[in-house]
Amino acid sequence: MKPVPGTEAASMRVLKKLPVTARGALRLAAQFGDALVCVRHRIDDTGSFRYTTVELLISKTPVQARQERRVYVRIGAREFALQDLARRVGAEWDARQRLWLMPKRLANLLKLQARIVAK
């Protein structure tokens, strides 16, 4: 199948997204094999034409996990509810530093950015 010249897929509206095993995708599944991810039926802005597009898997590479940045956060000695919340979501108490150690992402989610201690 050749691409249709002069079509802007970004300006078209998706009508249907079909899995590879759906009735309307079987012919394309036979043509593209295991590389086929899904089939989409799109319509142009005027509603005059329907286009069939395919999503193909073209490469596969392993993902390396990023090293998570950990920060120290000051939580007051009497802030029991916040201490309990930090403990439940995986923060660790560092008794020597007297600070909580947690991923920066977690400190941001808990809105504790102002309590981060620079080390």
Secondary structure as GFF3:
##gff-version 3
##sequence-region A 1 119
A	DSSP	three_ten_helix	9	11	.	.	.	ID=ss1
A	DSSP	beta_strand	13	19	.	.	.	ID=ss2
A	DSSP	three_ten_helix	23	25	.	.	.	ID=ss3
A	DSSP	alpha_helix	26	32	.	.	.	ID=ss4
A	DSSP	three_ten_helix	33	35	.	.	.	ID=ss5
A	DSSP	beta_strand	36	43	.	.	.	ID=ss6
A	DSSP	beta_strand	50	56	.	.	.	ID=ss7
A	DSSP	beta_strand	70	73	.	.	.	ID=ss8
A	DSSP	alpha_helix	80	88	.	.	.	ID=ss9
A	DSSP	beta_strand	92	94	.	.	.	ID=ss10
A	DSSP	beta_strand	99	103	.	.	.	ID=ss11
A	DSSP	alpha_helix	104	109	.	.	.	ID=ss12
A	DSSP	three_ten_helix	113	115	.	.	.	ID=ss13
A	DSSP	beta_strand	116	117	.	.	.	ID=ss14
###
